[in-house]
Amino acid sequence: MLPEDDDAPPLYDGPICIIRPDGILFTVEIEPPLPCGEGAPQTYASKIGAWGQMLAWCEQYRLPVRDQTNPKFGSRN
């Protein structure tokens, strides 16, 4: 038996850490920025640098990730 729609947990609507390509660079940011001011967009020349910053924020603030560098990224993610 499938659960009722009323039993479904609410969708996550908090801050999320995003990594995305920006031309030949990579940008990582938290949307929306955290109340402490952390999460302003930061641009890196390598994906490794951006990925490291994203992981640090995710670990420190326990945030989910949206990886827009993945070619399978689409409107359903």
All heavy atoms as a GROMACS GRO file, in nm:
protein
  600
    1MET      N    1   0.084  -0.117   0.000
    1MET     CA    2   0.000   0.000   0.000
    1MET      C    3   0.089   0.125   0.000
    1MET      O    4   0.180   0.137   0.080
    1MET     CB    5  -0.089  -0.003   0.124
    1MET     CG    6  -0.175   0.118   0.138
    1MET     SD    7  -0.272   0.105   0.290
    1MET     CE    8  -0.421   0.174   0.234
    2LEU      N    9   0.061   0.217  -0.090
    2LEU     CA   10   0.138   0.341  -0.099
    2LEU      C   11   0.092   0.440   0.006
    2LEU      O   12  -0.027   0.446   0.039
    2LEU     CB   13   0.121   0.403  -0.238
    2LEU     CG   14   0.179   0.321  -0.354
    2LEU    CD1   15   0.144   0.386  -0.486
    2LEU    CD2   16   0.329   0.310  -0.339
    3PRO      N   17   0.185   0.520   0.060
    3PRO     CA   18   0.145   0.619   0.161
    3PRO      C   19   0.060   0.728   0.098
    3PRO      O   20   0.070   0.759  -0.020
    3PRO     CB   21   0.277   0.674   0.212
    3PRO     CG   22   0.375   0.646   0.106
    3PRO     CD   23   0.327   0.521   0.034
    4GLU      N   24  -0.024   0.787   0.178
    4GLU     CA   25  -0.107   0.899   0.134
    4GLU      C   26  -0.019   1.022   0.111
    4GLU      O   27   0.088   1.035   0.169
    4GLU     CB   28  -0.213   0.930   0.240
    4GLU     CG   29  -0.313   0.819   0.261
    4GLU     CD   30  -0.404   0.800   0.142
    4GLU    OE1   31  -0.441   0.900   0.078
    4GLU    OE2   32  -0.435   0.684   0.112
    5ASP      N   33  -0.066   1.113   0.028
    5ASP     CA   34   0.009   1.237   0.003
    5ASP      C   35   0.026   1.317   0.132
    5ASP      O   36   0.122   1.390   0.148
    5ASP     CB   37  -0.061   1.322  -0.102
    5ASP     CG   38  -0.048   1.263  -0.241
    5ASP    OD1   39   0.047   1.186  -0.263
    5ASP    OD2   40  -0.130   1.297  -0.326
    6ASP      N   41  -0.068   1.306   0.224
    6ASP     CA   42  -0.059   1.381   0.350
    6ASP      C   43   0.057   1.333   0.436
    6ASP      O   44   0.106   1.406   0.520
    6ASP     CB   45  -0.189   1.368   0.430
    6ASP     CG   46  -0.306   1.431   0.356
    6ASP    OD1   47  -0.282   1.520   0.271
    6ASP    OD2   48  -0.421   1.391   0.383
    7ASP      N   49   0.101   1.208   0.416
    7ASP     CA   50   0.209   1.151   0.495
    7ASP      C   51   0.347   1.183   0.439
    7ASP      O   52   0.447   1.153   0.501
    7ASP     CB   53   0.194   0.999   0.505
    7ASP     CG   54   0.067   0.960   0.580
    7ASP    OD1   55   0.016   1.043   0.658
    7ASP    OD2   56   0.020   0.846   0.559
    8ALA      N   57   0.352   1.243   0.320
    8ALA     CA   58   0.480   1.273   0.256
    8ALA      C   59   0.552   1.384   0.332
    8ALA      O   60   0.489   1.481   0.376
    8ALA     CB   61   0.459   1.314   0.112
    9PRO      N   62   0.683   1.371   0.350
    9PRO     CA   63   0.758   1.478   0.418
    9PRO      C   64   0.760   1.603   0.331
    9PRO      O   65   0.754   1.596   0.208
    9PRO     CB   66   0.898   1.419   0.434
    9PRO     CG   67   0.908   1.314   0.330
    9PRO     CD   68   0.768   1.262   0.308
   10PRO      N   69   0.770   1.720   0.392
   10PRO     CA   70   0.774   1.844   0.312
   10PRO      C   71   0.904   1.851   0.231
   10PRO      O   72   1.006   1.796   0.272
   10PRO     CB   73   0.769   1.954   0.416
   10PRO     CG   74   0.814   1.890   0.543
   10PRO     CD   75   0.777   1.744   0.533
   11LEU      N   76   0.899   1.918   0.117
   11LEU     CA   77   1.018   1.936   0.035
   11LEU      C   78   1.115   2.029   0.106
   11LEU      O   79   1.075   2.121   0.178
   11LEU     CB   80   0.981   1.994  -0.101
   11LEU     CG   81   0.894   1.906  -0.189
   11LEU    CD1   82   0.855   1.982  -0.316
   11LEU    CD2   83   0.965   1.778  -0.224
   12TYR      N   84   1.245   2.006   0.084
   12TYR     CA   85   1.348   2.090   0.145
   12TYR      C   86   1.344   2.229   0.082
   12TYR      O   87   1.344   2.242  -0.041
   12TYR     CB   88   1.486   2.026   0.125
   12TYR     CG   89   1.598   2.107   0.184
   12TYR    CD1   90   1.621   2.104   0.320
   12TYR    CD2   91   1.678   2.186   0.105
   12TYR    CE1   92   1.723   2.179   0.377
   12TYR    CE2   93   1.781   2.261   0.160
   12TYR     CZ   94   1.803   2.257   0.296
   12TYR     OH   95   1.903   2.331   0.351
   13ASP      N   96   1.339   2.332   0.164
   13ASP     CA   97   1.336   2.468   0.110
   13ASP      C   98   1.441   2.559   0.174
   13ASP      O   99   1.432   2.680   0.170
   13ASP     CB  100   1.197   2.530   0.127
   13ASP     CG  101   1.159   2.551   0.273
   13ASP    OD1  102   1.227   2.494   0.362
   13ASP    OD2  103   1.062   2.625   0.299
   14GLY      N  104   1.545   2.498   0.231
   14GLY     CA  105   1.651   2.574   0.295
   14GLY      C  106   1.765   2.605   0.199
   14GLY      O  107   1.756   2.582   0.079
   15PRO      N  108   1.876   2.655   0.252
   15PRO     CA  109   1.992   2.687   0.168
   15PRO      C  110   2.052   2.561   0.104
   15PRO      O  111   2.043   2.452   0.160
   15PRO     CB  112   2.092   2.750   0.265
   15PRO     CG  113   2.026   2.759   0.396
   15PRO     CD  114   1.896   2.688   0.391
   16ILE      N  115   2.109   2.579  -0.010
   16ILE     CA  116   2.171   2.469  -0.084
   16ILE      C  117   2.302   2.517  -0.144
   16ILE      O  118   2.314   2.633  -0.186
   16ILE     CB  119   2.075   2.416  -0.192
   16ILE    CG1  120   2.124   2.288  -0.253
   16ILE    CG2  121   2.050   2.520  -0.299
   16ILE    CD1  122   2.020   2.215  -0.333
   17CYS      N  123   2.403   2.432  -0.145
   17CYS     CA  124   2.534   2.465  -0.200
   17CYS      C  125   2.535   2.426  -0.349
   17CYS      O  126   2.502   2.313  -0.384
   17CYS     CB  127   2.642   2.390  -0.124
   17CYS     SG  128   2.807   2.452  -0.159
   18ILE      N  129   2.570   2.520  -0.433
   18ILE     CA  130   2.564   2.499  -0.578
   18ILE      C  131   2.703   2.515  -0.638
   18ILE      O  132   2.774   2.611  -0.608
   18ILE     CB  133   2.468   2.600  -0.644
   18ILE    CG1  134   2.329   2.582  -0.586
   18ILE    CG2  135   2.468   2.583  -0.795
   18ILE    CD1  136   2.232   2.689  -0.628
   19ILE      N  137   2.740   2.420  -0.723
   19ILE     CA  138   2.864   2.431  -0.802
   19ILE      C  139   2.822   2.427  -0.948
   19ILE      O  140   2.740   2.344  -0.988
   19ILE     CB  141   2.965   2.319  -0.767
   19ILE    CG1  142   3.093   2.336  -0.848
   19ILE    CG2  143   2.906   2.182  -0.785
   19ILE    CD1  144   3.207   2.244  -0.805
   20ARG      N  145   2.875   2.520  -1.028
   20ARG     CA  146   2.837   2.526  -1.169
   20ARG      C  147   2.953   2.578  -1.254
   20ARG      O  148   3.036   2.654  -1.206
   20ARG     CB  149   2.714   2.612  -1.187
   20ARG     CG  150   2.734   2.757  -1.161
   20ARG     CD  151   2.609   2.838  -1.198
   20ARG     NE  152   2.607   2.961  -1.123
   20ARG     CZ  153   2.541   2.981  -1.011
   20ARG    NH1  154   2.471   2.885  -0.959
   20ARG    NH2  155   2.546   3.096  -0.949
   21PRO      N  156   2.955   2.537  -1.380
   21PRO     CA  157   3.056   2.590  -1.472
   21PRO      C  158   3.022   2.734  -1.507
   21PRO      O  159   2.905   2.773  -1.515
   21PRO     CB  160   3.046   2.499  -1.594
   21PRO     CG  161   2.911   2.438  -1.588
   21PRO     CD  162   2.870   2.437  -1.444
   22ASP      N  163   3.125   2.815  -1.527
   22ASP     CA  164   3.109   2.956  -1.561
   22ASP      C  165   3.212   2.987  -1.668
   22ASP      O  166   3.320   3.038  -1.639
   22ASP     CB  167   3.130   3.042  -1.436
   22ASP     CG  168   3.092   3.187  -1.456
   22ASP    OD1  169   3.032   3.219  -1.560
   22ASP    OD2  170   3.124   3.268  -1.366
   23GLY      N  171   3.181   2.950  -1.791
   23GLY     CA  172   3.278   2.959  -1.900
   23GLY      C  173   3.385   2.853  -1.876
   23GLY      O  174   3.355   2.736  -1.863
   24ILE      N  175   3.513   2.896  -1.866
   24ILE     CA  176   3.620   2.800  -1.837
   24ILE      C  177   3.648   2.791  -1.687
   24ILE      O  178   3.735   2.717  -1.644
   24ILE     CB  179   3.750   2.835  -1.914
   24ILE    CG1  180   3.801   2.974  -1.873
   24ILE    CG2  181   3.727   2.827  -2.064
   24ILE    CD1  182   3.940   3.004  -1.926
   25LEU      N  183   3.574   2.868  -1.608
   25LEU     CA  184   3.591   2.870  -1.463
   25LEU      C  185   3.478   2.792  -1.396
   25LEU      O  186   3.386   2.744  -1.463
   25LEU     CB  187   3.592   3.016  -1.413
   25LEU     CG  188   3.696   3.107  -1.478
   25LEU    CD1  189   3.674   3.251  -1.434
   25LEU    CD2  190   3.837   3.060  -1.446
   26PHE      N  191   3.484   2.782  -1.264
   26PHE     CA  192   3.380   2.715  -1.186
   26PHE      C  193   3.341   2.804  -1.070
   26PHE      O  194   3.427   2.860  -1.002
   26PHE     CB  195   3.430   2.580  -1.134
   26PHE     CG  196   3.455   2.482  -1.244
   26PHE    CD1  197   3.578   2.475  -1.305
   26PHE    CD2  198   3.354   2.400  -1.290
   26PHE    CE1  199   3.602   2.387  -1.409
   26PHE    CE2  200   3.376   2.311  -1.394
   26PHE     CZ  201   3.500   2.304  -1.453
   27THR      N  202   3.212   2.818  -1.047
   27THR     CA  203   3.161   2.902  -0.939
   27THR      C  204   3.090   2.814  -0.837
   27THR      O  205   3.017   2.721  -0.873
   27THR     CB  206   3.062   3.007  -0.994
   27THR    OG1  207   3.131   3.089  -1.087
   27THR    CG2  208   3.005   3.093  -0.884
   28VAL      N  209   3.112   2.846  -0.711
   28VAL     CA  210   3.044   2.776  -0.601
   28VAL      C  211   2.983   2.883  -0.511
   28VAL      O  212   3.042   2.988  -0.489
   28VAL     CB  213   3.141   2.683  -0.525
   28VAL    CG1  214   3.251   2.758  -0.457
   28VAL    CG2  215   3.069   2.595  -0.426
   29GLU      N  216   2.858   2.858  -0.467
   29GLU     CA  217   2.790   2.953  -0.380
   29GLU      C  218   2.680   2.882  -0.302
   29GLU      O  219   2.644   2.769  -0.333
   29GLU     CB  220   2.730   3.067  -0.460
   29GLU     CG  221   2.618   3.026  -0.554
   29GLU     CD  222   2.567   3.143  -0.636
   29GLU    OE1  223   2.539   3.249  -0.580
   29GLU    OE2  224   2.556   3.125  -0.759
   30ILE      N  225   2.630   2.949  -0.200
   30ILE     CA  226   2.518   2.899  -0.122
   30ILE      C  227   2.400   2.988  -0.155
   30ILE      O  228   2.409   3.111  -0.147
   30ILE     CB  229   2.548   2.903   0.030
   30ILE    CG1  230   2.666   2.813   0.063
   30ILE    CG2  231   2.424   2.860   0.109
   30ILE    CD1  232   2.712   2.821   0.208
   31GLU      N  233   2.290   2.927  -0.197
   31GLU     CA  234   2.169   3.002  -0.229
   31GLU      C  235   2.057   2.958  -0.138
   31GLU      O  236   2.030   2.839  -0.131
   31GLU     CB  237   2.128   2.980  -0.374
   31GLU     CG  238   2.218   3.048  -0.473
   31GLU     CD  239   2.167   3.031  -0.616
   31GLU    OE1  240   2.060   2.971  -0.639
   31GLU    OE2  241   2.236   3.078  -0.706
   32PRO      N  242   1.988   3.045  -0.071
   32PRO     CA  243   2.025   3.183  -0.046
   32PRO      C  244   2.143   3.188   0.051
   32PRO      O  245   2.166   3.093   0.126
   32PRO     CB  246   1.899   3.242   0.018
   32PRO     CG  247   1.833   3.127   0.085
   32PRO     CD  248   1.865   3.007  -0.001
   33PRO      N  249   2.219   3.298   0.051
   33PRO     CA  250   2.333   3.308   0.144
   33PRO      C  251   2.288   3.290   0.288
   33PRO      O  252   2.176   3.323   0.324
   33PRO     CB  253   2.386   3.449   0.120
   33PRO     CG  254   2.338   3.485  -0.016
   33PRO     CD  255   2.207   3.416  -0.034
   34LEU      N  256   2.376   3.237   0.369
   34LEU     CA  257   2.344   3.212   0.510
   34LEU      C  258   2.335   3.343   0.588
   34LEU      O  259   2.398   3.442   0.550
   34LEU     CB  260   2.450   3.120   0.570
   34LEU     CG  261   2.462   2.982   0.506
   34LEU    CD1  262   2.579   2.906   0.566
   34LEU    CD2  263   2.334   2.904   0.523
   35PRO      N  264   2.260   3.346   0.698
   35PRO     CA  265   2.249   3.468   0.780
   35PRO      C  266   2.384   3.518   0.831
   35PRO      O  267   2.402   3.638   0.853
   35PRO     CB  268   2.160   3.425   0.896
   35PRO     CG  269   2.083   3.308   0.847
   35PRO     CD  270   2.172   3.240   0.747
   36CYS      N  271   2.481   3.427   0.847
   36CYS     CA  272   2.614   3.468   0.896
   36CYS      C  273   2.694   3.539   0.787
   36CYS      O  274   2.804   3.588   0.812
   36CYS     CB  275   2.690   3.347   0.948
   36CYS     SG  276   2.730   3.224   0.822
   37GLY      N  277   2.641   3.544   0.663
   37GLY     CA  278   2.710   3.611   0.554
   37GLY      C  279   2.789   3.517   0.466
   37GLY      O  280   2.837   3.556   0.360
   38GLU      N  281   2.805   3.393   0.507
   38GLU     CA  282   2.881   3.295   0.429
   38GLU      C  283   2.798   3.250   0.308
   38GLU      O  284   2.677   3.239   0.317
   38GLU     CB  285   2.913   3.174   0.517
   38GLU     CG  286   3.014   3.080   0.458
   38GLU     CD  287   3.157   3.129   0.478
   38GLU    OE1  288   3.187   3.245   0.444
   38GLU    OE2  289   3.237   3.051   0.526
   39GLY      N  290   2.865   3.227   0.197
   39GLY     CA  291   2.798   3.171   0.080
   39GLY      C  292   2.799   3.260  -0.042
   39GLY      O  293   2.736   3.226  -0.142
   40ALA      N  294   2.869   3.372  -0.037
   40ALA     CA  295   2.880   3.457  -0.155
   40ALA      C  296   2.949   3.379  -0.266
   40ALA      O  297   3.034   3.293  -0.240
   40ALA     CB  298   2.959   3.583  -0.122
   41PRO      N  299   2.914   3.405  -0.392
   41PRO     CA  300   2.977   3.333  -0.503
   41PRO      C  301   3.129   3.347  -0.503
   41PRO      O  302   3.182   3.455  -0.483
   41PRO     CB  303   2.918   3.399  -0.627
   41PRO     CG  304   2.794   3.465  -0.581
   41PRO     CD  305   2.816   3.502  -0.438
   42GLN      N  306   3.196   3.233  -0.522
   42GLN     CA  307   3.341   3.230  -0.534
   42GLN      C  308   3.376   3.157  -0.662
   42GLN      O  309   3.319   3.051  -0.690
   42GLN     CB  310   3.404   3.161  -0.414
   42GLN     CG  311   3.380   3.234  -0.284
   42GLN     CD  312   3.450   3.170  -0.167
   42GLN    OE1  313   3.532   3.080  -0.181
   42GLN    NE2  314   3.417   3.214  -0.048
   43THR      N  315   3.468   3.213  -0.740
   43THR     CA  316   3.504   3.155  -0.869
   43THR      C  317   3.644   3.097  -0.861
   43THR      O  318   3.734   3.157  -0.803
   43THR     CB  319   3.497   3.263  -0.979
   43THR    OG1  320   3.365   3.318  -0.979
   43THR    CG2  321   3.526   3.205  -1.116
   44TYR      N  322   3.660   2.979  -0.921
   44TYR     CA  323   3.788   2.906  -0.919
   44TYR      C  324   3.827   2.869  -1.062
   44TYR      O  325   3.741   2.846  -1.147
   44TYR     CB  326   3.775   2.778  -0.835
   44TYR     CG  327   3.750   2.807  -0.689
   44TYR    CD1  328   3.622   2.827  -0.641
   44TYR    CD2  329   3.855   2.817  -0.600
   44TYR    CE1  330   3.599   2.855  -0.507
   44TYR    CE2  331   3.834   2.844  -0.466
   44TYR     CZ  332   3.705   2.863  -0.421
   44TYR     OH  333   3.682   2.891  -0.289
   45ALA      N  334   3.957   2.860  -1.085
   45ALA     CA  335   4.008   2.823  -1.217
   45ALA      C  336   3.998   2.674  -1.243
   45ALA      O  337   4.003   2.631  -1.357
   45ALA     CB  338   4.152   2.869  -1.232
   46SER      N  339   3.984   2.596  -1.135
   46SER     CA  340   3.975   2.451  -1.153
   46SER      C  341   3.853   2.396  -1.080
   46SER      O  342   3.807   2.452  -0.981
   46SER     CB  343   4.101   2.382  -1.100
   46SER     OG  344   4.103   2.388  -0.958
   47LYS      N  345   3.803   2.286  -1.132
   47LYS     CA  346   3.689   2.221  -1.068
   47LYS      C  347   3.729   2.167  -0.931
   47LYS      O  348   3.649   2.167  -0.838
   47LYS     CB  349   3.637   2.108  -1.157
   47LYS     CG  350   3.510   2.044  -1.106
   47LYS     CD  351   3.458   1.942  -1.205
   47LYS     CE  352   3.332   1.875  -1.154
   47LYS     NZ  353   3.285   1.773  -1.245
   48ILE      N  354   3.853   2.123  -0.918
   48ILE     CA  355   3.902   2.070  -0.790
   48ILE      C  356   3.894   2.177  -0.681
   48ILE      O  357   3.850   2.151  -0.569
   48ILE     CB  358   4.047   2.020  -0.806
   48ILE    CG1  359   4.051   1.894  -0.889
   48ILE    CG2  360   4.114   1.999  -0.672
   48ILE    CD1  361   4.022   1.767  -0.814
   49GLY      N  362   3.935   2.300  -0.711
   49GLY     CA  363   3.929   2.408  -0.613
   49GLY      C  364   3.787   2.440  -0.572
   49GLY      O  365   3.756   2.456  -0.454
   50ALA      N  366   3.698   2.450  -0.672
   50ALA     CA  367   3.557   2.478  -0.643
   50ALA      C  368   3.494   2.364  -0.564
   50ALA      O  369   3.418   2.385  -0.470
   50ALA     CB  370   3.481   2.502  -0.773
   51TRP      N  371   3.526   2.242  -0.602
   51TRP     CA  372   3.472   2.124  -0.533
   51TRP      C  373   3.517   2.122  -0.386
   51TRP      O  374   3.438   2.090  -0.298
   51TRP     CB  375   3.516   1.997  -0.605
   51TRP     CG  376   3.434   1.878  -0.568
   51TRP    CD1  377   3.464   1.787  -0.473
   51TRP    CD2  378   3.308   1.840  -0.622
   51TRP    NE1  379   3.364   1.693  -0.465
   51TRP    CE2  380   3.268   1.723  -0.556
   51TRP    CE3  381   3.226   1.894  -0.721
   51TRP    CZ2  382   3.148   1.659  -0.585
   51TRP    CZ3  383   3.107   1.829  -0.749
   51TRP    CH2  384   3.070   1.712  -0.682
   52GLY      N  385   3.642   2.158  -0.361
   52GLY     CA  386   3.693   2.161  -0.225
   52GLY      C  387   3.618   2.262  -0.139
   52GLY      O  388   3.583   2.235  -0.024
   53GLN      N  389   3.591   2.382  -0.195
   53GLN     CA  390   3.515   2.484  -0.121
   53GLN      C  391   3.372   2.436  -0.096
   53GLN      O  392   3.318   2.453   0.012
   53GLN     CB  393   3.514   2.616  -0.198
   53GLN     CG  394   3.433   2.724  -0.128
   53GLN     CD  395   3.487   2.758   0.010
   53GLN    OE1  396   3.602   2.795   0.023
   53GLN    NE2  397   3.406   2.745   0.111
   54MET      N  398   3.312   2.374  -0.197
   54MET     CA  399   3.176   2.323  -0.182
   54MET      C  400   3.169   2.218  -0.071
   54MET      O  401   3.081   2.223   0.014
   54MET     CB  402   3.127   2.264  -0.314
   54MET     CG  403   2.984   2.216  -0.306
   54MET     SD  404   2.947   2.080  -0.419
   54MET     CE  405   3.070   1.961  -0.382
   55LEU      N  406   3.266   2.126  -0.069
   55LEU     CA  407   3.267   2.023   0.034
   55LEU      C  408   3.288   2.083   0.173
   55LEU      O  409   3.227   2.038   0.270
   55LEU     CB  410   3.375   1.920   0.005
   55LEU     CG  411   3.348   1.826  -0.113
   55LEU    CD1  412   3.467   1.734  -0.134
   55LEU    CD2  413   3.222   1.747  -0.092
   56ALA      N  414   3.373   2.185   0.183
   56ALA     CA  415   3.396   2.250   0.313
   56ALA      C  416   3.267   2.313   0.365
   56ALA      O  417   3.232   2.297   0.482
   56ALA     CB  418   3.506   2.355   0.300
   57TRP      N  419   3.194   2.384   0.278
   57TRP     CA  420   3.067   2.444   0.320
   57TRP      C  421   2.965   2.338   0.356
   57TRP      O  422   2.893   2.351   0.454
   57TRP     CB  423   3.012   2.533   0.210
   57TRP     CG  424   3.072   2.670   0.205
   57TRP    CD1  425   3.142   2.733   0.304
   57TRP    CD2  426   3.066   2.762   0.097
   57TRP    NE1  427   3.179   2.858   0.262
   57TRP    CE2  428   3.134   2.880   0.136
   57TRP    CE3  429   3.010   2.757  -0.030
   57TRP    CZ2  430   3.147   2.990   0.054
   57TRP    CZ3  431   3.022   2.867  -0.112
   57TRP    CH2  432   3.090   2.982  -0.071
   58CYS      N  433   2.958   2.234   0.275
   58CYS     CA  434   2.859   2.128   0.302
   58CYS      C  435   2.886   2.060   0.435
   58CYS      O  436   2.793   2.029   0.509
   58CYS     CB  437   2.860   2.025   0.189
   58CYS     SG  438   2.792   2.090   0.037
   59GLU      N  439   3.012   2.038   0.466
   59GLU     CA  440   3.048   1.975   0.592
   59GLU      C  441   3.024   2.070   0.710
   59GLU      O  442   2.967   2.031   0.812
   59GLU     CB  443   3.194   1.932   0.590
   59GLU     CG  444   3.237   1.860   0.715
   59GLU     CD  445   3.382   1.815   0.708
   59GLU    OE1  446   3.430   1.785   0.598
   59GLU    OE2  447   3.446   1.812   0.815
   60GLN      N  448   3.064   2.194   0.695
   60GLN     CA  449   3.052   2.291   0.804
   60GLN      C  450   2.907   2.324   0.836
   60GLN      O  451   2.869   2.332   0.952
   60GLN     CB  452   3.127   2.419   0.768
   60GLN     CG  453   3.127   2.522   0.879
   60GLN     CD  454   3.210   2.644   0.841
   60GLN    OE1  455   3.266   2.654   0.733
   60GLN    NE2  456   3.217   2.738   0.933
   61TYR      N  457   2.825   2.343   0.732
   61TYR     CA  458   2.686   2.386   0.753
   61TYR      C  459   2.583   2.276   0.726
   61TYR      O  460   2.464   2.302   0.732
   61TYR     CB  461   2.656   2.509   0.666
   61TYR     CG  462   2.745   2.625   0.698
   61TYR    CD1  463   2.843   2.667   0.609
   61TYR    CD2  464   2.734   2.692   0.820
   61TYR    CE1  465   2.925   2.775   0.638
   61TYR    CE2  466   2.817   2.798   0.851
   61TYR     CZ  467   2.911   2.839   0.760
   61TYR     OH  468   2.994   2.945   0.790
   62ARG      N  469   2.632   2.156   0.691
   62ARG     CA  470   2.545   2.040   0.665
   62ARG      C  471   2.440   2.072   0.558
   62ARG      O  472   2.320   2.061   0.579
   62ARG     CB  473   2.481   1.991   0.794
   62ARG     CG  474   2.587   1.954   0.898
   62ARG     CD  475   2.538   1.883   1.019
   62ARG     NE  476   2.458   1.765   0.999
   62ARG     CZ  477   2.502   1.644   0.967
   62ARG    NH1  478   2.631   1.625   0.949
   62ARG    NH2  479   2.422   1.543   0.954
   63LEU      N  480   2.490   2.112   0.442
   63LEU     CA  481   2.404   2.154   0.331
   63LEU      C  482   2.396   2.047   0.223
   63LEU      O  483   2.493   1.975   0.199
   63LEU     CB  484   2.458   2.282   0.267
   63LEU     CG  485   2.464   2.405   0.356
   63LEU    CD1  486   2.536   2.517   0.283
   63LEU    CD2  487   2.326   2.447   0.396
   64PRO      N  488   2.284   2.039   0.153
   64PRO     CA  489   2.277   1.954   0.035
   64PRO      C  490   2.349   2.022  -0.082
   64PRO      O  491   2.379   2.141  -0.077
   64PRO     CB  492   2.127   1.942   0.009
   64PRO     CG  493   2.068   2.064   0.069
   64PRO     CD  494   2.157   2.100   0.186
   65VAL      N  495   2.374   1.945  -0.188
   65VAL     CA  496   2.451   1.994  -0.303
   65VAL      C  497   2.367   1.988  -0.430
   65VAL      O  498   2.291   1.894  -0.452
   65VAL     CB  499   2.576   1.905  -0.324
   65VAL    CG1  500   2.648   1.942  -0.452
   65VAL    CG2  501   2.668   1.916  -0.206
   66ARG      N  502   2.385   2.090  -0.514
   66ARG     CA  503   2.333   2.085  -0.651
   66ARG      C  504   2.455   2.097  -0.742
   66ARG      O  505   2.518   2.202  -0.750
   66ARG     CB  506   2.235   2.199  -0.678
   66ARG     CG  507   2.181   2.190  -0.822
   66ARG     CD  508   2.085   2.300  -0.857
   66ARG     NE  509   1.975   2.304  -0.765
   66ARG     CZ  510   1.911   2.416  -0.730
   66ARG    NH1  511   1.948   2.532  -0.780
   66ARG    NH2  512   1.811   2.412  -0.645
   67ASP      N  513   2.488   1.987  -0.809
   67ASP     CA  514   2.606   1.982  -0.896
   67ASP      C  515   2.564   2.009  -1.039
   67ASP      O  516   2.517   1.920  -1.110
   67ASP     CB  517   2.673   1.845  -0.884
   67ASP     CG  518   2.797   1.833  -0.970
   67ASP    OD1  519   2.837   1.932  -1.034
   67ASP    OD2  520   2.855   1.723  -0.975
   68GLN      N  521   2.581   2.133  -1.084
   68GLN     CA  522   2.544   2.169  -1.220
   68GLN      C  523   2.658   2.143  -1.319
   68GLN      O  524   2.644   2.174  -1.437
   68GLN     CB  525   2.499   2.315  -1.226
   68GLN     CG  526   2.371   2.338  -1.149
   68GLN     CD  527   2.324   2.482  -1.154
   68GLN    OE1  528   2.395   2.572  -1.197
   68GLN    NE2  529   2.204   2.504  -1.107
   69THR      N  530   2.769   2.086  -1.271
   69THR     CA  531   2.876   2.047  -1.362
   69THR      C  532   2.848   1.911  -1.424
   69THR      O  533   2.914   1.872  -1.519
   69THR     CB  534   3.012   2.041  -1.289
   69THR    OG1  535   3.008   1.939  -1.189
   69THR    CG2  536   3.046   2.174  -1.225
   70ASN      N  537   2.751   1.840  -1.370
   70ASN     CA  538   2.714   1.709  -1.420
   70ASN      C  539   2.634   1.727  -1.550
   70ASN      O  540   2.533   1.797  -1.551
   70ASN     CB  541   2.629   1.636  -1.315
   70ASN     CG  542   2.595   1.494  -1.354
   70ASN    OD1  543   2.596   1.459  -1.470
   70ASN    ND2  544   2.563   1.415  -1.256
   71PRO      N  545   2.676   1.665  -1.660
   71PRO     CA  546   2.604   1.683  -1.786
   71PRO      C  547   2.461   1.631  -1.782
   71PRO      O  548   2.380   1.669  -1.864
   71PRO     CB  549   2.688   1.605  -1.888
   71PRO     CG  550   2.779   1.520  -1.810
   71PRO     CD  551   2.791   1.577  -1.673
   72LYS      N  552   2.426   1.547  -1.684
   72LYS     CA  553   2.290   1.496  -1.673
   72LYS      C  554   2.200   1.589  -1.593
   72LYS      O  555   2.084   1.559  -1.573
   72LYS     CB  556   2.291   1.357  -1.608
   72LYS     CG  557   2.360   1.253  -1.693
   72LYS     CD  558   2.354   1.119  -1.626
   72LYS     CE  559   2.424   1.015  -1.712
   72LYS     NZ  560   2.421   0.884  -1.648
   73PHE      N  561   2.254   1.703  -1.547
   73PHE     CA  562   2.176   1.798  -1.469
   73PHE      C  563   2.062   1.851  -1.556
   73PHE      O  564   2.080   1.887  -1.671
   73PHE     CB  565   2.263   1.914  -1.421
   73PHE     CG  566   2.185   2.015  -1.341
   73PHE    CD1  567   2.156   1.991  -1.208
   73PHE    CD2  568   2.140   2.131  -1.398
   73PHE    CE1  569   2.086   2.083  -1.133
   73PHE    CE2  570   2.069   2.224  -1.324
   73PHE     CZ  571   2.041   2.198  -1.192
   74GLY      N  572   1.944   1.857  -1.500
   74GLY     CA  573   1.829   1.907  -1.574
   74GLY      C  574   1.727   1.966  -1.481
   74GLY      O  575   1.750   1.984  -1.362
   75SER      N  576   1.611   1.996  -1.533
   75SER     CA  577   1.506   2.062  -1.456
   75SER      C  578   1.451   1.973  -1.346
   75SER      O  579   1.391   2.021  -1.252
   75SER     CB  580   1.394   2.104  -1.549
   75SER     OG  581   1.340   1.992  -1.614
   76ARG      N  582   1.470   1.843  -1.355
   76ARG     CA  583   1.415   1.754  -1.253
   76ARG      C  584   1.504   1.747  -1.129
   76ARG      O  585   1.463   1.694  -1.027
   76ARG     CB  586   1.396   1.614  -1.309
   76ARG     CG  587   1.526   1.551  -1.350
   76ARG     CD  588   1.509   1.420  -1.421
   76ARG     NE  589   1.641   1.378  -1.463
   76ARG     CZ  590   1.678   1.255  -1.472
   76ARG    NH1  591   1.593   1.160  -1.445
   76ARG    NH2  592   1.798   1.225  -1.510
   77ASN      N  593   1.627   1.798  -1.133
   77ASN     CA  594   1.717   1.794  -1.018
   77ASN      C  595   1.692   1.908  -0.925
   77ASN      O  596   1.695   2.019  -0.952
   77ASN     CB  597   1.863   1.794  -1.063
   77ASN     CG  598   1.899   1.665  -1.130
   77ASN    OD1  599   1.832   1.567  -1.114
   77ASN    ND2  600   2.005   1.668  -1.208
   0.00000   0.00000   0.00000
